[in-house]
Amino acid sequence: QVQLVESGGGLVQPGGSLRLSCVASGSIFSFYTMGWYRQVPGKQRELVASISSGISGAIPNYDDSVKGRFTIARDNAKNTVYLQMNSLKPEDTAVYYCNARRQYDVYWGQGTQVFVSS
């Protein structure tokens, strides 16, 4: 089993920055693909960014809406994945969820709220 705890959400002005963190426990972190998703009420949850497991080369992938603005990174020694969010826009407002997956095993964090508003 894997437990995920997100932090770092809050209120930020358009053009500002936030860094989200997700700490994993309960399994071997480096074996998992990690991702960040976001969801707005009434909308489907969507993938923001992912990074593959260490054995797969820790390759990042980004949704087109955040390319050039967001960066995903992992620190296997700390069992942590980060999402650095720069140049934030109002449309980035959502609940952001950390995700871990390996083959058919999928785990979710509780979510952290991000507000982008003046």
C-alpha positions as CSV (number, residue, x, y, z in Angstrom):
1,Q,0.0,0.0,0.0
2,V,1.1,3.6,-0.7
3,Q,0.0,6.7,1.2
4,L,0.3,10.1,-0.4
5,V,0.1,13.5,1.4
6,E,0.1,16.7,-0.6
7,S,1.0,20.2,0.7
8,G,1.8,23.7,-0.7
9,G,-1.6,24.9,-2.0
10,G,-3.0,28.3,-1.3
11,L,-3.9,31.6,-2.8
12,V,-1.6,33.3,-5.3
13,Q,-2.0,36.2,-7.7
14,P,-1.9,35.7,-11.5
15,G,1.7,35.5,-12.6
16,G,2.8,34.2,-9.3
17,S,4.3,30.9,-8.2
18,L,3.7,27.9,-5.9
19,R,5.5,24.7,-5.2
20,L,3.4,21.6,-4.4
21,S,4.9,18.7,-2.5
22,C,3.7,15.1,-2.2
23,V,5.3,12.7,0.3
24,A,4.8,9.0,-0.2
25,S,5.1,6.2,2.3
26,G,4.2,2.5,2.6
27,S,6.1,1.1,-0.4
28,I,9.1,1.5,-2.6
29,F,8.7,5.0,-3.9
30,S,11.3,4.7,-6.7
31,F,9.4,1.9,-8.4
32,Y,6.3,4.1,-9.1
33,T,5.4,6.5,-11.8
34,M,4.3,9.7,-10.1
35,G,1.8,12.3,-11.4
36,W,-0.1,15.5,-10.6
37,Y,-3.7,15.8,-11.6
38,R,-6.2,18.6,-11.1
39,Q,-10.0,18.8,-10.9
40,V,-12.5,21.6,-10.9
41,P,-16.0,21.0,-9.5
42,G,-18.3,19.6,-12.3
43,K,-15.3,18.7,-14.5
44,Q,-13.3,15.6,-15.1
45,R,-10.0,15.1,-13.3
46,E,-7.1,15.8,-15.8
47,L,-3.4,15.0,-15.9
48,V,-1.1,17.9,-15.4
49,A,2.3,16.3,-15.3
50,S,3.9,12.9,-14.7
51,I,7.3,11.5,-14.2
52,S,8.3,7.9,-14.7
53,S,9.9,5.6,-12.3
54,G,13.7,5.5,-11.7
55,I,14.1,2.3,-13.7
56,S,12.3,3.9,-16.6
57,G,14.5,6.9,-16.6
58,A,12.5,9.5,-14.6
59,I,11.1,11.0,-17.8
60,P,8.7,13.9,-17.4
61,N,5.5,14.5,-19.3
62,Y,3.3,17.6,-19.4
63,D,-0.1,18.6,-20.5
64,D,0.1,21.3,-23.2
65,S,-1.7,23.8,-21.0
66,V,1.2,23.9,-18.5
67,K,4.3,23.3,-20.8
68,G,6.9,26.0,-20.1
69,R,5.3,27.0,-16.9
70,F,5.2,23.9,-14.6
71,T,8.0,21.5,-13.7
72,I,7.7,18.1,-12.1
73,A,10.6,16.6,-10.2
74,R,11.2,13.7,-7.8
75,D,13.6,13.1,-5.0
76,N,13.7,9.4,-4.3
77,A,15.8,9.8,-1.2
78,K,13.0,11.9,0.4
79,N,10.1,9.9,-1.1
80,T,8.8,13.2,-2.5
81,V,7.5,14.5,-5.8
82,Y,7.2,18.2,-6.5
83,L,5.3,20.4,-8.9
84,Q,6.8,23.8,-9.4
85,M,4.2,26.1,-10.8
86,N,5.2,29.4,-12.3
87,S,3.3,32.1,-14.3
88,L,0.1,30.9,-12.8
89,K,-3.2,31.8,-14.5
90,P,-6.8,31.9,-13.1
91,E,-7.6,28.8,-15.2
92,D,-5.0,26.9,-13.1
93,T,-7.4,27.2,-10.1
94,A,-8.3,23.6,-9.0
95,V,-7.8,20.9,-6.4
96,Y,-4.5,19.3,-7.2
97,Y,-4.0,15.6,-6.5
98,C,-0.9,13.5,-6.2
99,N,-1.0,10.1,-7.9
100,A,1.2,7.0,-7.8
101,R,0.9,4.0,-10.1
102,R,2.7,0.8,-10.9
103,Q,1.2,-1.7,-13.3
104,Y,-2.4,-2.0,-12.1
105,D,-1.9,-0.4,-8.7
106,V,-3.1,3.2,-8.4
107,Y,-3.1,5.5,-5.3
108,W,-4.3,9.1,-4.7
109,G,-3.6,11.8,-2.2
110,Q,-6.3,13.8,-0.5
111,G,-5.8,16.9,-2.7
112,T,-4.6,20.4,-2.1
113,Q,-6.5,23.5,-3.2
114,V,-4.9,26.1,-5.4
115,F,-6.6,29.5,-6.0
116,V,-5.2,31.9,-8.6
117,S,-7.0,35.3,-8.3
118,S,-6.4,39.0,-7.9
